[in-house]
């Protein structure tokens, strides 16, 4: 991992950096998606407003995203407070970008926020939003990892 902390333009190291950034993006997206999907399903099922549904989805996405990154840190023997600090430092930028993009896409797709939870429109929109958010998050993760930040911070503690 330490090879990625320097500005090296070796094609092999660039590919490795891309691979690490992709894994970090998938990891972040997985944690976020758990909370995001739960929030969208709950808000939609209860007939909440777009603002209330998105607020719940964002809160749950951050909670599940941080929890997913904290688990291996906690397993490595760190206490909860330290694991939380590491997770916040490692994932906040990535989670924030993902949430902004994901929820903007859901708002832009006509009818997505009002679609029934058993409809193709709901699930297709949500899947599309998550994919686009992942694509938008990748360069952020790559940039952070190349500078020893983002998920690079968490991997030091596994």
C-alpha positions, 0 to 999 in steps of 0.5 A: 500500500505504501507504494501508492503514497508517492506520486509515481507514474510507473504504469504497473503502480498506476494500475495498482492504484486504480485497483485499490481505488476501485476496491475502496469505491466498491467497499464504500458503495456497499456500506452506503448502499445498505443504508441508502436502500433501507432509507429509500424503502422505509421513506417510500413505504411510509409515504414520506416526503422526498426531503424526509426520505432523503434525510433518512437515506443519508443518515442510514447510508453514513451509519452503515458506511462507517460501520462497514469500515469500522468492523475490520478495525474493531476486529484488529483490536482498536476500541470503538472511539478510535475505530470511529475516528479512523472511519470518519477520516477514511470515508467522509469525503467518499460518502459525501460525494456518493450521497450527493450524486446518488440522491441528485440522480434519484431526484432527477429521474422522473417519478423515481421518488414517488414510485412504489417499492415493488416497481421496476422504476423504483429499483431501476432508478435506485440501481442507476443512482448507485452506479452513477454515484460509484463512478463519481466517487472513484476519482475522489477515492483514487486521489485520496489514496494516492495521497495516503488519505481516504481508505489508505488510512483505514487499511493501515489499521486492519 
